[in-house]
Amino acid sequence: MAKVKVEIYDYPSSGGGCGCGCGGGAAMTTAAIKKQVGELQQQLEEKFAGQAEAVYIDLRAVPRNQVPSELRALTNGPYPAPLVVVDGTPRYAGDIPCEEIIKEVGNILA
């Protein structure tokens, strides 16, 4: 089985809650996002030993025409950064819920 990829996208957002029930509040800072991605990667490695990875992606550094249209639609909408995509499916915005992500990765690998 291929490695489960958890992509955490950072992008300029207006902050504030998105109203989708994801628990997102004010937008996280880039430093806070990077720190949490590192912690998530460590937890994934401890639990799944090379079967999953967390990747930080700063969309500010990616040319707009190289960002997939469905991702542009999400990051240009009301969703606060970061956007968490688990195994290709957008799952969370405005927060990095490590416990939920680990549970989801475990379900994918089961």
C-alpha positions, -999 to +999 in steps of 0.1 A: +000+000+000+012+035-008+020+059+020-009+079+034-003+115+028-016+143+051-012+176+033-015+208+053-020+238+031-011+273+044-025+303+025-036+338+031-070+338+047-093+363+062-096+343+094-128+340+113-150+309+116-162+293+085-195+280+099-190+245+086-187+229+121-150+221+117-140+239+148-120+265+130-118+299+146-093+327+139-067+317+113-036+301+127-002+317+121+023+302+098+046+295+127+019+277+146+009+256+115+045+246+109+050+236+145+018+215+145+028+198+112+061+188+128+043+174+158+018+155+136+046+140+115+063+128+147+031+112+159+024+096+126+059+081+125+056+068+160+022+052+153+026+041+117+064+037+111+068+050+076+033+043+064+021+079+067+035+114+064+025+150+071+035+176+046+034+214+049+026+233+017+027+270+016+004+280-013+019+315-013+050+299-029+031+280-056+022+297-088-016+301-089-019+282-122-002+252-106-028+250-078-056+225-087-089+243-093-107+224-066-081+234-041-082+271-053-120+270-047-115+259-011-087+282-002-104+312-019-136+306+000-146+312+036-123+285+051-095+297+073-060+283+070-048+257+073-066+233+051-059+196+059-062+171+031-060+134+041-052+109+014-065+134-013-097+143+005-101+178+021-111+171+057-105+201+081-100+238+079-088+263+105-071+237+127-050+206+127-069+181+149-040+156+154-060+129+172-088+129+145-062+128+117-043+099+133-076+080+137-085+086+101-050+075+089-054+043+110-088+036+093-072+041+059-044+018+067-066-009+083 
